[in-house]
Amino acid sequence: MISTLNKYGIISGFGRRTLGAGANLAVTVVCALFSGFYLYTSWFGIVSTESHLGVYFMASISLALIIYRPTPGASRVNLLDLCMVLFIVGSLIYWMYQYDFLLDQLGWEPPLINTLLGAGVILISLEAARRTTGMIIPAVCLAFLIYAYIGPYLPGILRHDGFPVWRIIEYNFVTTEGMLGQITNIFASYIFVFVIFAAFLERSGLGQLFMDTALALTGRMTGGPGLAACFSSAMMGMVSGSPVANVVTTGAFTIPLMKRIGYKPEFAAAVEAAASTGGQYMPPIMGAAAFMLAEFTETPYIEVVKISILPAILYFGAVGVMVYLQARKTNLVGLPRDELPKISDVLRRSYQFLPVPVIIYLMLKGYSPFYSAVWAIITTVILSWFRKETRMGPRKILDALVGGTKSSLSVGSLVGALGVIMGTCLLTGLPARLSEVITALSGGILPLVVVMILISGYIIGMGLPATPAYVILSLFGVPALANMGVPALTAHLIVFWVAVGSVITPPVALASMAAASIADSEPYQTGFQAVKLGSWLFLMPFLFLYTPILLNGAPAEIVRCIITALFALTAWAAAVEGYLLVKVRTWERMLLFVSAFGLLHAGWITDIIGIAIFVLVFTTQFQAHKKMIPVP
């Protein structure tokens, strides 16, 4: 089924074209100028709001139309592609120069030419999204646009007064609530520069250093390559913010190693997918959705980084414990010492890690994330010259600029589609009505609201990547939580964690699919295995609500929370894997689940009960394990 959906471009695009020499040169020049422009504005400040938004939108959509195939066999840029690019460029130049005039005319029926331009930009934006991510996101956008028009004919909670076509187009094309508004600003101001930063780090050899560090520290342990996948994905996640990029970078090395020591292909791929998913939770660069979270909540990004550190570490801890227990259950050993990098070699190259603390230090000092990213890029280039193998000359720098732009298009091409979804929701007031439904169905019980958001997130994530899933889920999930008195930042974090899970939940499951292609494993089985390994992410919302894990308590309470969370994730991992010291019996598994849930609440009574149950199960497991050990 997955292959069929891919074949017809339902859940993914048809990939990049192989451009001819002339087209490739033109794309290279545009990509380099595009990256250079936003590095310049990040350092010196934006030229104007209109140019800041318009250039990003125009370049991202245009490059996506040229670089990505419209159909499986379309290898050459055709006349229709060029016409769409010219239309986007002309329309956005018009929007930038006429922005003040267009704002003055809001609310009045605009000239026909404005409506036609807006309609064309919307449709071409959806086409760009289709080429990069498949048909689901454009279909969702069209459904929202139709909903805005047919509101008077709908029943019950979905009914609204409806809007004429010109008003729907104007709201999405002209106002800051639509395509050229907050979402485009987030992508242009934050995400793009950090993607370029990741491209520089990759070409400076830091990715290989992450892998060598992980193998040096964990390679000899039981199930060493699996633990190395977790460790390297955590480190790579600090700078990539993309689960799929994480899979491709680290998985190409860790998955064959896992298969070699005895992991089944589906499990090996699932380990990499689940670990790479955590990359979007790991500060300081947490991906597109995290920057959107900071903007939506009007929270300094460094504050989001601070409160995300512990949850991210716990997530990787849960995946790592499951990997270790699976290795113990199947008697998998680590790798020989002579096949592993030496700690001394890793330490000699450890100076390459410096750009990461540089970016954190500058943000802590109050500098903007994008300004800090430019300094980190400069630091990366300087450090690369310390070793001949990593030295970045003009060619490598150009390659990083171009590669960063191309990598950004997987999300940059969605700015129009995401803007349409958000703009139409705000125009119709749909989120408020849906949040009222969730609140009513839950009976005012907060845990039930969270469960409903988890279910909604799983369903939405079955068809959408993390960023659009977060946008849609936040529109009604956050108001529902706010109605129950949950602070805005906590509500958005809950939605964010649930939405990111979309990269491992079939059928889309981009991280799982990427890992499956490397492991040559069955995609669906890989996806479901990855969901099992990453299942701790579905419990984190309860920790956000009922414990001080977000650093919103006294130091002693936070320490206690960390200790109980470690017990909880161990109990959960053992229950899910069916193994602790030996294979767990059914009643032990049920008690381990009870222990984990009890420890998700900060109360002393639930903590004591949870730990007592865990100790009881551990004791029975220890006795069973002793009986299995032969007496000498």
Summary of the structure (lengths in Angstrom):
residues: 632
radius of gyration: 24.9
end to end distance: 54.2
largest distance: 92.2
contacts: 2352
relative contact order: 0.11
helix: 76%
strand: 1%
